[in-house]
Amino acid sequence: MAFQSNIDYVNVSNEQLMLYLTQGKEMAFSEIYGRFSGRIYWFFYHRIGQNVVKAEDLTQDLFIKLIENSESFKRDKCFKAWIYTIAHNMCKNEYRRIKTREKYLRLIEMPISNLVNNDSEKIGKAYDQELFSKRLRIELDKLSQKYSTTFILRHEHGLSIKSIAEIMKCPEGTVKSRLFFTIKQLSNRLKLFKSIKL
């Protein structure tokens, strides 16, 4: 019987898991999938018009790409930024298939509810927050894809400025200016909801 190394996959970094994956260790892939499949699915779901089937297909395709191109991952890079770069590029490919502006606008919806911390909120504020979420979604839809995507990566998925810059292929200063512009625009358009912060 071949020797089986007892690797604690749960407690190793994403980057180390990718190294194990290139060595053919299936459990490494299972761990990566467990950590990221849900988040990646929701990223696709809210970027591709809340289409469940398309989000599932893209998620599956992404992890196939991850297996097939695992050796292209550079260990000195941030895995989280790398996987979101793949997802972002796959979304851009989907956007190119959209021919009308009306269809395109439906692609830039996002899950707003997670941007508002409801943990400490009382039930009495839930209604106002729901109204805020719907209005924020409407206003975000009016922005171009580069601004909405930057906003989502930062506030929905918690990526760093540096990681977003790598994903969007632009300088960190550009990321900061896009975030500043987006928040300023949204703040001006949502003055009615003064008690809820972006």
Secondary structure as UniProt FT lines:
FT   HELIX           9..11
FT   HELIX           14..22
FT   TURN            23..24
FT   HELIX           26..47
FT   TURN            48..50
FT   HELIX           52..68
FT   HELIX           70..72
FT   TURN            75..76
FT   HELIX           79..96
FT   HELIX           101..105
FT   HELIX           106..108
FT   HELIX           113..115
FT   TURN            119..120
FT   HELIX           123..125
FT   HELIX           126..141
FT   HELIX           145..155
FT   HELIX           161..168
FT   HELIX           172..189
FT   TURN            190..192
FT   TURN            194..195
//
